[in-house]
Every structure is written in C-alpha cells, then in structure tokens.
Amino acid sequence: MILPILAYGDPLLKREADEISEDYPDLNTLIENMYETMYEASGVGLAAPQVGLPIRMFIVDGSPFAEDEEDEFDPKAEGLEGFKKVFINPIIEEESGEEWSFREGCLSIPGIREEVFRKENLIITYFDENWQLQEESYSGYAARIIQHEYDHLEGILFTDKLSPLKRRLLAKKLNGISKGDTDIDYRMKFPARKKQRS
C-alpha cells in the first residue's frame, strides 16, 4: 500500500523519533508499504517519520544512484548496487573523513535541491528486519543516504543544514510546499492544507 508522505512544515518531521521493540505491530507490512511508497516517489531512502510514524526506522535502496553513475565511474558510488536495507533503532557510532558537498533533495521537500556538506565515512549499529544486531561501515553516497535518513529520526531536515541566508531565500518556496503548492506525482499530506492530494 502506498502511504502519503508528510510535506515540509508537518510538526512530526521536527520531533525526535522513538525506539521500537521487536513486537512492534505489523512491522513487516510497514516495511513493504514503505518500500512501495519510496519506489512510487522515485526515492532512494524513506524514514518512518515521513509517513507519519515517529519511530526510529528507515529504509534505503541506493540502486538508482549506482545506475546513474554507470557511465562515468565515481568512487563515491561504490557499493550502491544491491544497497537495499532496513535500519531499525540505528545509532551512528562515528563519522569521519573529509566533508564533501552534494545537491540533496527530500521526498518531503519536493522541487528543492541544495548543496549539503557531510562527512565521507560512518560506522552505524542497527537492527535489521530480522532483529539481528548489525555494525557496518559505509562511505560515499551510501553514507550520505544513511546520514540523510538518520537525520529524519532526529527531527532534522536537510534544509536545517543550510546557511541562514539560503534558508531565508527558500522560505517562500518552503511555505508553499507546506500549503501544497508543488507539482508532484506521488501522494503527500500538506500540514497547511485540509484537502490532501492523493
């Protein structure tokens, strides 16, 4: 089932998410629905808060990035083929390396892409969908996708990482998104509009 994605301005996107336990109801169905929702919206990651659930879980599938980079090899895209994972109650243990910039976008903030600086490498611990504890290292685009989705669990959007001037310049556009003034082809819920687009 395709779920509506919360748009910029929804208060749930600004709150810290809660850990869940192994007996969280219908978790496998939720994971399936989140993947279906993410693919419908052509995303590479989706966090539970974006579909209205304040829980510490996100999904990723970096394959589209791997396909984009096939023509011209980019070492930052290494390891993205088959990078499809569920992260439950994740903790980024360490971030390291040089900060590098990339034009990020977000399914909750359609039509806006801006340069965001993030560290190149990370170590993360998390539970997978089978409740097996994992500790893994990632770098490049894989690390960036994880960092972006992890921020959602902390109540942080990529626009929060922009300069105050850049945020002021985007304010009108962001306000418009919260009212539904955006051209999208996937389901969204807009906080400043009663009638939702489906």
KEPA-198086 format. One line per field, with one value per residue: residue number from 1; residue in one letter; x, y, z of N, C-alpha, C in turn. Coordinates in steps of 0.02 Angstrom, whole numbers, plus 50000, padded with zeros to 5 digits. Layout:
<pts>
k	[NUM | ...];
r	[a | ...];
nX	[X | ...];
nY	[Y | ...];
nZ	[Z | ...];
caX	[X | ...];
caY	[Y | ...];
caZ	[Z | ...];
cX	[X | ...];
cY	[Y | ...];
cZ	[Z | ...];
</pts>
This chain:
<pts>
k	[1 | 2 | 3 | 4 | 5 | 6 | 7 | 8 | 9 | 10 | 11 | 12 | 13 | 14 | 15 | 16 | 17 | 18 | 19 | 20 | 21 | 22 | 23 | 24 | 25 | 26 | 27 | 28 | 29 | 30 | 31 | 32 | 33 | 34 | 35 | 36 | 37 | 38 | 39 | 40 | 41 | 42 | 43 | 44 | 45 | 46 | 47 | 48 | 49 | 50 | 51 | 52 | 53 | 54 | 55 | 56 | 57 | 58 | 59 | 60 | 61 | 62 | 63 | 64 | 65 | 66 | 67 | 68 | 69 | 70 | 71 | 72 | 73 | 74 | 75 | 76 | 77 | 78 | 79 | 80 | 81 | 82 | 83 | 84 | 85 | 86 | 87 | 88 | 89 | 90 | 91 | 92 | 93 | 94 | 95 | 96 | 97 | 98 | 99 | 100 | 101 | 102 | 103 | 104 | 105 | 106 | 107 | 108 | 109 | 110 | 111 | 112 | 113 | 114 | 115 | 116 | 117 | 118 | 119 | 120 | 121 | 122 | 123 | 124 | 125 | 126 | 127 | 128 | 129 | 130 | 131 | 132 | 133 | 134 | 135 | 136 | 137 | 138 | 139 | 140 | 141 | 142 | 143 | 144 | 145 | 146 | 147 | 148 | 149 | 150 | 151 | 152 | 153 | 154 | 155 | 156 | 157 | 158 | 159 | 160 | 161 | 162 | 163 | 164 | 165 | 166 | 167 | 168 | 169 | 170 | 171 | 172 | 173 | 174 | 175 | 176 | 177 | 178 | 179 | 180 | 181 | 182 | 183 | 184 | 185 | 186 | 187 | 188 | 189 | 190 | 191 | 192 | 193 | 194 | 195 | 196 | 197 | 198];
r	[m | i | l | p | i | l | a | y | g | d | p | l | l | k | r | e | a | d | e | i | s | e | d | y | p | d | l | n | t | l | i | e | n | m | y | e | t | m | y | e | a | s | g | v | g | l | a | a | p | q | v | g | l | p | i | r | m | f | i | v | d | g | s | p | f | a | e | d | e | e | d | e | f | d | p | k | a | e | g | l | e | g | f | k | k | v | f | i | n | p | i | i | e | e | e | s | g | e | e | w | s | f | r | e | g | c | l | s | i | p | g | i | r | e | e | v | f | r | k | e | n | l | i | i | t | y | f | d | e | n | w | q | l | q | e | e | s | y | s | g | y | a | a | r | i | i | q | h | e | y | d | h | l | e | g | i | l | f | t | d | k | l | s | p | l | k | r | r | l | l | a | k | k | l | n | g | i | s | k | g | d | t | d | i | d | y | r | m | k | f | p | a | r | k | k | q | r | s];
nX	[50042 | 50028 | 50087 | 50043 | 50159 | 50228 | 50230 | 50348 | 50348 | 50259 | 50235 | 50279 | 50392 | 50490 | 50515 | 50601 | 50619 | 50552 | 50622 | 50586 | 50514 | 50542 | 50419 | 50340 | 50191 | 50138 | 50257 | 50327 | 50235 | 50228 | 50360 | 50359 | 50259 | 50323 | 50433 | 50362 | 50302 | 50415 | 50475 | 50373 | 50381 | 50504 | 50618 | 50773 | 50783 | 50687 | 50613 | 50527 | 50460 | 50425 | 50315 | 50222 | 50245 | 50317 | 50441 | 50599 | 50657 | 50715 | 50720 | 50822 | 50873 | 50996 | 51014 | 50966 | 51058 | 51176 | 51151 | 51142 | 51273 | 51342 | 51393 | 51501 | 51629 | 51619 | 51701 | 51634 | 51512 | 51529 | 51481 | 51344 | 51261 | 51139 | 51124 | 51014 | 50920 | 50852 | 50844 | 50832 | 50806 | 50932 | 51102 | 51218 | 51381 | 51503 | 51573 | 51678 | 51821 | 51841 | 51733 | 51610 | 51521 | 51354 | 51213 | 51072 | 50907 | 50736 | 50600 | 50499 | 50512 | 50481 | 50549 | 50653 | 50826 | 50981 | 51151 | 51232 | 51341 | 51427 | 51510 | 51625 | 51631 | 51556 | 51514 | 51391 | 51271 | 51135 | 50971 | 50921 | 50784 | 50755 | 50782 | 50915 | 51065 | 51172 | 51332 | 51406 | 51510 | 51510 | 51535 | 51550 | 51416 | 51328 | 51347 | 51302 | 51165 | 51120 | 51151 | 51067 | 50938 | 50945 | 50952 | 50818 | 50761 | 50805 | 50737 | 50781 | 50797 | 50863 | 50867 | 50888 | 51022 | 51072 | 51138 | 51089 | 51054 | 51028 | 50919 | 50826 | 50808 | 50743 | 50626 | 50495 | 50465 | 50470 | 50366 | 50263 | 50265 | 50221 | 50089 | 50043 | 50075 | 50147 | 50219 | 50190 | 50198 | 50163 | 50085 | 50047 | 50041 | 49989 | 50033 | 49977 | 49859 | 49695 | 49626 | 49689 | 49809 | 49796];
nY	[49941 | 50109 | 50243 | 50407 | 50541 | 50647 | 50823 | 50961 | 51062 | 50993 | 50954 | 50831 | 50798 | 50867 | 50816 | 50711 | 50540 | 50386 | 50239 | 50069 | 49909 | 49730 | 49674 | 49762 | 49809 | 49733 | 49753 | 49702 | 49721 | 49860 | 49891 | 49838 | 49922 | 50045 | 50029 | 50015 | 50141 | 50224 | 50185 | 50220 | 50357 | 50379 | 50380 | 50359 | 50331 | 50320 | 50377 | 50324 | 50431 | 50514 | 50456 | 50475 | 50409 | 50412 | 50337 | 50251 | 50208 | 50173 | 50151 | 50102 | 50107 | 50106 | 50080 | 50158 | 50267 | 50199 | 50156 | 50279 | 50319 | 50236 | 50265 | 50353 | 50319 | 50339 | 50346 | 50368 | 50310 | 50178 | 50016 | 50035 | 49959 | 49843 | 49892 | 49886 | 49905 | 49887 | 49988 | 49981 | 50060 | 50133 | 50183 | 50303 | 50277 | 50334 | 50465 | 50507 | 50570 | 50679 | 50821 | 50829 | 50896 | 50887 | 50895 | 50883 | 50814 | 50791 | 50685 | 50740 | 50871 | 50922 | 50970 | 51051 | 51063 | 51064 | 51109 | 51010 | 50982 | 50840 | 50718 | 50595 | 50459 | 50329 | 50237 | 50125 | 50058 | 49945 | 49867 | 49740 | 49692 | 49568 | 49575 | 49560 | 49612 | 49730 | 49792 | 49907 | 49981 | 50124 | 50222 | 50370 | 50391 | 50298 | 50315 | 50447 | 50437 | 50363 | 50453 | 50560 | 50501 | 50459 | 50581 | 50619 | 50543 | 50609 | 50724 | 50817 | 50909 | 50917 | 51049 | 51115 | 51115 | 51210 | 51375 | 51521 | 51627 | 51561 | 51484 | 51586 | 51634 | 51527 | 51522 | 51564 | 51470 | 51352 | 51373 | 51373 | 51238 | 51176 | 51213 | 51144 | 51190 | 51135 | 51039 | 50878 | 50699 | 50600 | 50532 | 50648 | 50728 | 50883 | 51001 | 51130 | 51127 | 51073 | 50987 | 50845 | 50794 | 50654];
nZ	[50000 | 49956 | 50047 | 50109 | 50099 | 50219 | 50206 | 50204 | 50349 | 50426 | 50596 | 50645 | 50574 | 50636 | 50760 | 50878 | 50847 | 50916 | 50991 | 50943 | 50990 | 50973 | 50959 | 50887 | 50809 | 50655 | 50581 | 50469 | 50365 | 50367 | 50326 | 50194 | 50139 | 50151 | 50064 | 49943 | 49937 | 49932 | 49810 | 49721 | 49729 | 49677 | 49760 | 49857 | 49986 | 50137 | 50282 | 50431 | 50503 | 50396 | 50342 | 50436 | 50557 | 50712 | 50735 | 50758 | 50623 | 50459 | 50280 | 50140 | 49969 | 49865 | 49731 | 49616 | 49616 | 49590 | 49460 | 49395 | 49398 | 49315 | 49185 | 49201 | 49303 | 49475 | 49623 | 49743 | 49725 | 49740 | 49794 | 49797 | 49718 | 49746 | 49873 | 49978 | 50116 | 50283 | 50422 | 50591 | 50745 | 50735 | 50769 | 50738 | 50758 | 50733 | 50635 | 50501 | 50406 | 50260 | 50239 | 50115 | 49975 | 49910 | 49803 | 49883 | 49894 | 49950 | 49986 | 50061 | 50035 | 49900 | 49739 | 49779 | 49785 | 49863 | 49902 | 50019 | 50153 | 50210 | 50315 | 50250 | 50286 | 50389 | 50539 | 50586 | 50699 | 50707 | 50705 | 50594 | 50482 | 50530 | 50661 | 50694 | 50764 | 50692 | 50642 | 50542 | 50414 | 50309 | 50160 | 50054 | 49936 | 49993 | 50131 | 50139 | 50103 | 50212 | 50318 | 50287 | 50300 | 50432 | 50497 | 50486 | 50588 | 50696 | 50692 | 50601 | 50452 | 50283 | 50245 | 50363 | 50376 | 50295 | 50258 | 50356 | 50269 | 50147 | 50188 | 50213 | 50084 | 50029 | 50098 | 50055 | 49955 | 50029 | 50119 | 50029 | 49989 | 50106 | 50100 | 49995 | 49872 | 49753 | 49622 | 49608 | 49586 | 49672 | 49821 | 49950 | 50112 | 50165 | 50284 | 50298 | 50231 | 50215 | 50126 | 50051 | 49930 | 49825];
caX	[50000 | 50066 | 50070 | 50057 | 50221 | 50217 | 50266 | 50383 | 50304 | 50223 | 50274 | 50309 | 50458 | 50537 | 50523 | 50645 | 50580 | 50559 | 50642 | 50532 | 50534 | 50535 | 50348 | 50304 | 50139 | 50137 | 50318 | 50343 | 50188 | 50251 | 50421 | 50336 | 50224 | 50372 | 50469 | 50316 | 50295 | 50479 | 50483 | 50322 | 50404 | 50572 | 50667 | 50824 | 50778 | 50625 | 50611 | 50460 | 50426 | 50400 | 50248 | 50179 | 50259 | 50376 | 50482 | 50667 | 50667 | 50715 | 50738 | 50862 | 50891 | 51040 | 51023 | 50961 | 51121 | 51226 | 51135 | 51159 | 51346 | 51374 | 51429 | 51564 | 51642 | 51628 | 51716 | 51585 | 51454 | 51547 | 51443 | 51273 | 51223 | 51115 | 51121 | 50944 | 50922 | 50807 | 50881 | 50787 | 50840 | 51002 | 51145 | 51281 | 51432 | 51560 | 51578 | 51748 | 51840 | 51829 | 51665 | 51601 | 51455 | 51312 | 51147 | 51023 | 50836 | 50699 | 50532 | 50455 | 50525 | 50489 | 50567 | 50710 | 50889 | 51032 | 51216 | 51238 | 51406 | 51426 | 51572 | 51626 | 51626 | 51522 | 51502 | 51323 | 51243 | 51062 | 50939 | 50890 | 50713 | 50750 | 50803 | 50985 | 51105 | 51225 | 51377 | 51433 | 51542 | 51490 | 51567 | 51524 | 51344 | 51292 | 51349 | 51260 | 51095 | 51107 | 51152 | 51006 | 50880 | 50956 | 50932 | 50745 | 50745 | 50825 | 50696 | 50822 | 50789 | 50925 | 50864 | 50915 | 51095 | 51090 | 51154 | 51029 | 51037 | 50997 | 50852 | 50782 | 50793 | 50698 | 50568 | 50432 | 50455 | 50456 | 50299 | 50218 | 50262 | 50178 | 50020 | 50026 | 50090 | 50204 | 50199 | 50214 | 50158 | 50153 | 50039 | 50076 | 49997 | 50015 | 50010 | 49939 | 49802 | 49650 | 49614 | 49752 | 49817 | 49809];
caY	[50000 | 50171 | 50288 | 50478 | 50567 | 50712 | 50879 | 51010 | 51101 | 50949 | 50952 | 50765 | 50796 | 50904 | 50786 | 50653 | 50479 | 50340 | 50170 | 50019 | 49843 | 49676 | 49656 | 49817 | 49777 | 49735 | 49785 | 49680 | 49756 | 49930 | 49892 | 49829 | 49983 | 50099 | 50018 | 50031 | 50214 | 50254 | 50173 | 50260 | 50426 | 50380 | 50397 | 50310 | 50319 | 50344 | 50367 | 50315 | 50495 | 50543 | 50427 | 50489 | 50365 | 50439 | 50281 | 50252 | 50159 | 50197 | 50103 | 50130 | 50068 | 50151 | 50057 | 50211 | 50304 | 50156 | 50158 | 50346 | 50329 | 50184 | 50291 | 50382 | 50290 | 50384 | 50303 | 50377 | 50268 | 50107 | 49980 | 50052 | 49905 | 49796 | 49925 | 49890 | 49885 | 49914 | 50008 | 49989 | 50087 | 50141 | 50232 | 50318 | 50274 | 50375 | 50494 | 50527 | 50589 | 50747 | 50840 | 50841 | 50925 | 50854 | 50926 | 50837 | 50827 | 50754 | 50672 | 50784 | 50940 | 50913 | 51027 | 51089 | 51026 | 51111 | 51080 | 50994 | 50952 | 50785 | 50679 | 50544 | 50390 | 50319 | 50171 | 50125 | 49996 | 49944 | 49802 | 49731 | 49674 | 49504 | 49591 | 49542 | 49672 | 49738 | 49850 | 49911 | 50043 | 50147 | 50284 | 50398 | 50401 | 50255 | 50351 | 50507 | 50417 | 50345 | 50514 | 50599 | 50468 | 50460 | 50648 | 50620 | 50514 | 50659 | 50785 | 50864 | 50906 | 50942 | 51122 | 51140 | 51117 | 51264 | 51439 | 51561 | 51665 | 51514 | 51467 | 51644 | 51636 | 51471 | 51523 | 51569 | 51406 | 51302 | 51388 | 51350 | 51165 | 51157 | 51227 | 51102 | 51225 | 51100 | 50993 | 50812 | 50644 | 50549 | 50553 | 50687 | 50763 | 50950 | 51025 | 51193 | 51120 | 51022 | 50937 | 50814 | 50768 | 50582];
caZ	[50000 | 49953 | 50103 | 50094 | 50128 | 50251 | 50175 | 50245 | 50392 | 50473 | 50658 | 50656 | 50542 | 50677 | 50826 | 50881 | 50844 | 50973 | 50976 | 50945 | 51014 | 50925 | 50949 | 50855 | 50768 | 50582 | 50557 | 50400 | 50320 | 50363 | 50284 | 50125 | 50119 | 50144 | 50001 | 49888 | 49938 | 49910 | 49738 | 49686 | 49730 | 49648 | 49811 | 49873 | 50058 | 50167 | 50355 | 50457 | 50517 | 50334 | 50328 | 50493 | 50614 | 50746 | 50759 | 50734 | 50570 | 50391 | 50228 | 50086 | 49910 | 49827 | 49662 | 49565 | 49615 | 49556 | 49388 | 49371 | 49395 | 49274 | 49127 | 49222 | 49369 | 49532 | 49680 | 49798 | 49711 | 49750 | 49845 | 49796 | 49685 | 49797 | 49938 | 49998 | 50186 | 50334 | 50483 | 50648 | 50803 | 50718 | 50804 | 50704 | 50811 | 50716 | 50568 | 50492 | 50338 | 50236 | 50222 | 50043 | 49962 | 49860 | 49799 | 49911 | 49892 | 50000 | 49964 | 50099 | 50013 | 49827 | 49698 | 49806 | 49793 | 49885 | 49922 | 50090 | 50170 | 50259 | 50318 | 50198 | 50312 | 50453 | 50568 | 50613 | 50727 | 50697 | 50697 | 50529 | 50485 | 50567 | 50729 | 50705 | 50775 | 50642 | 50645 | 50475 | 50392 | 50243 | 50138 | 49992 | 49930 | 50040 | 50195 | 50134 | 50106 | 50282 | 50359 | 50272 | 50330 | 50504 | 50520 | 50494 | 50653 | 50746 | 50681 | 50562 | 50379 | 50251 | 50243 | 50427 | 50370 | 50250 | 50291 | 50370 | 50209 | 50099 | 50214 | 50203 | 50013 | 50013 | 50144 | 50019 | 49921 | 50081 | 50143 | 49976 | 49992 | 50163 | 50081 | 49938 | 49810 | 49723 | 49568 | 49624 | 49559 | 49723 | 49875 | 50005 | 50160 | 50174 | 50350 | 50296 | 50186 | 50240 | 50074 | 50033 | 49862 | 49826];
cX	[50044 | 50041 | 50082 | 50120 | 50207 | 50260 | 50299 | 50332 | 50264 | 50265 | 50307 | 50379 | 50511 | 50546 | 50569 | 50602 | 50597 | 50582 | 50582 | 50560 | 50518 | 50463 | 50307 | 50254 | 50148 | 50199 | 50335 | 50298 | 50209 | 50312 | 50402 | 50303 | 50273 | 50413 | 50425 | 50308 | 50357 | 50488 | 50434 | 50344 | 50475 | 50624 | 50719 | 50825 | 50712 | 50626 | 50539 | 50425 | 50396 | 50332 | 50205 | 50190 | 50323 | 50419 | 50550 | 50679 | 50670 | 50736 | 50780 | 50865 | 50930 | 51050 | 51017 | 51024 | 51174 | 51215 | 51154 | 51233 | 51381 | 51416 | 51498 | 51578 | 51655 | 51641 | 51667 | 51523 | 51468 | 51504 | 51368 | 51231 | 51203 | 51113 | 51048 | 50938 | 50867 | 50849 | 50831 | 50829 | 50915 | 51037 | 51207 | 51334 | 51489 | 51553 | 51649 | 51760 | 51824 | 51754 | 51662 | 51530 | 51420 | 51244 | 51094 | 50952 | 50802 | 50627 | 50481 | 50462 | 50534 | 50508 | 50624 | 50770 | 50942 | 51095 | 51218 | 51305 | 51397 | 51494 | 51567 | 51612 | 51586 | 51523 | 51434 | 51306 | 51167 | 51037 | 50911 | 50818 | 50702 | 50772 | 50872 | 51024 | 51163 | 51268 | 51414 | 51464 | 51520 | 51528 | 51533 | 51448 | 51304 | 51290 | 51302 | 51186 | 51076 | 51103 | 51089 | 50945 | 50885 | 50936 | 50856 | 50724 | 50761 | 50783 | 50733 | 50808 | 50852 | 50925 | 50890 | 50991 | 51119 | 51105 | 51089 | 51006 | 51000 | 50927 | 50803 | 50761 | 50743 | 50632 | 50501 | 50415 | 50435 | 50385 | 50247 | 50210 | 50215 | 50104 | 49997 | 50039 | 50154 | 50178 | 50230 | 50170 | 50155 | 50111 | 50076 | 50021 | 50029 | 49988 | 49967 | 49880 | 49760 | 49639 | 49681 | 49751 | 49832 | 49817];
cY	[50062 | 50219 | 50360 | 50501 | 50637 | 50766 | 50923 | 51050 | 51058 | 50942 | 50885 | 50760 | 50831 | 50874 | 50725 | 50590 | 50432 | 50271 | 50124 | 49953 | 49790 | 49658 | 49714 | 49788 | 49788 | 49768 | 49766 | 49713 | 49829 | 49936 | 49885 | 49892 | 50041 | 50090 | 50037 | 50107 | 50248 | 50245 | 50214 | 50333 | 50434 | 50403 | 50343 | 50295 | 50348 | 50327 | 50364 | 50381 | 50527 | 50515 | 50430 | 50446 | 50388 | 50384 | 50281 | 50196 | 50195 | 50142 | 50139 | 50081 | 50114 | 50132 | 50112 | 50253 | 50264 | 50158 | 50226 | 50354 | 50279 | 50212 | 50318 | 50359 | 50344 | 50341 | 50310 | 50334 | 50194 | 50076 | 49994 | 49998 | 49855 | 49826 | 49939 | 49863 | 49919 | 49928 | 50022 | 50009 | 50099 | 50192 | 50242 | 50325 | 50323 | 50402 | 50519 | 50546 | 50661 | 50760 | 50853 | 50861 | 50888 | 50888 | 50876 | 50862 | 50785 | 50745 | 50716 | 50857 | 50939 | 50978 | 51069 | 51043 | 51077 | 51073 | 51071 | 50961 | 50898 | 50751 | 50618 | 50473 | 50387 | 50246 | 50174 | 50057 | 50002 | 49873 | 49798 | 49707 | 49607 | 49512 | 49563 | 49607 | 49673 | 49797 | 49852 | 49980 | 50060 | 50210 | 50309 | 50407 | 50359 | 50288 | 50411 | 50490 | 50400 | 50407 | 50555 | 50568 | 50468 | 50528 | 50653 | 50592 | 50561 | 50723 | 50838 | 50853 | 50935 | 51018 | 51153 | 51148 | 51173 | 51328 | 51477 | 51601 | 51620 | 51495 | 51523 | 51648 | 51582 | 51474 | 51523 | 51502 | 51352 | 51311 | 51364 | 51274 | 51143 | 51168 | 51184 | 51134 | 51195 | 51050 | 50925 | 50759 | 50585 | 50577 | 50591 | 50713 | 50830 | 50979 | 51087 | 51189 | 51063 | 50966 | 50910 | 50789 | 50693 | 50556];
cZ	[50000 | 50006 | 50082 | 50132 | 50157 | 50218 | 50227 | 50286 | 50440 | 50537 | 50672 | 50627 | 50585 | 50747 | 50822 | 50886 | 50902 | 50949 | 50979 | 50970 | 50961 | 50911 | 50920 | 50805 | 50693 | 50551 | 50485 | 50348 | 50311 | 50318 | 50210 | 50098 | 50108 | 50080 | 49941 | 49881 | 49910 | 49835 | 49697 | 49679 | 49702 | 49698 | 49820 | 49949 | 50083 | 50241 | 50379 | 50474 | 50454 | 50314 | 50391 | 50555 | 50649 | 50777 | 50724 | 50683 | 50503 | 50344 | 50176 | 50028 | 49864 | 49755 | 49610 | 49560 | 49578 | 49481 | 49358 | 49358 | 49348 | 49218 | 49146 | 49293 | 49421 | 49593 | 49738 | 49788 | 49722 | 49806 | 49845 | 49762 | 49738 | 49867 | 49956 | 50069 | 50227 | 50396 | 50538 | 50709 | 50790 | 50762 | 50760 | 50758 | 50797 | 50645 | 50560 | 50419 | 50322 | 50227 | 50147 | 50030 | 49906 | 49862 | 49821 | 49899 | 49944 | 49976 | 50001 | 50077 | 49937 | 49792 | 49722 | 49813 | 49811 | 49906 | 49998 | 50102 | 50223 | 50258 | 50273 | 50223 | 50376 | 50474 | 50602 | 50643 | 50720 | 50700 | 50626 | 50537 | 50521 | 50640 | 50745 | 50712 | 50726 | 50660 | 50578 | 50462 | 50322 | 50225 | 50075 | 49993 | 49979 | 50109 | 50194 | 50138 | 50178 | 50326 | 50349 | 50306 | 50406 | 50533 | 50530 | 50563 | 50710 | 50739 | 50642 | 50488 | 50347 | 50247 | 50308 | 50423 | 50324 | 50290 | 50305 | 50309 | 50159 | 50123 | 50204 | 50130 | 49992 | 50051 | 50107 | 49986 | 49972 | 50109 | 50092 | 49977 | 50049 | 50148 | 50022 | 49871 | 49779 | 49672 | 49582 | 49592 | 49607 | 49780 | 49930 | 50051 | 50174 | 50239 | 50348 | 50248 | 50210 | 50188 | 50049 | 49962 | 49865 | 49755];
</pts>
